[in-house]
Amino acid sequence: MDLPLKPPPATGWIRHLLARVLRWWPAKMTCTMAGMAVFFGAYFWLLRHPLDVTSLF
């Protein structure tokens, strides 16, 4: 008599991980791009508009 085929025990957590990755990937991509845009926008603005005169040592 043959035993019924069962998926390997690791399959459940792999599917759960894949579902989480696919669900949150667009949000992570969007937030990463927005964060980088804000950071570099502020960085380059500060380079063009320093708060004080630049001094050399």
C-alpha positions, -999 to 999 in steps of 0.1 A, spaced: 0 0 0 14 34 -10 13 63 14 -3 95 2 21 121 -11 27 149 13 46 181 6 79 185 24 76 202 57 96 232 46 70 241 19 46 260 42 71 286 55 85 291 20 51 298 6 44 322 35 77 340 29 71 343 -8 36 357 -3 50 383 21 78 393 -3 54 396 -32 29 416 -11 53 442 3 77 445 -27 58 474 -44 56 493 -11 92 488 -3 103 498 -38 82 530 -37 93 540 -2 129 534 -10 128 556 -41 109 583 -23 133 583 6 163 585 -17 147 614 -37 140 634 -5 175 627 8 193 637 -23 170 667 -29 178 680 6 215 672 2 219 691 -31 199 720 -18 222 723 12 252 722 -10 239 751 -30 226 771 0 250 766 29 240 780 63 274 798 68 305 807 49 327 778 41 360 779 59 392 761 50 417 747 76 
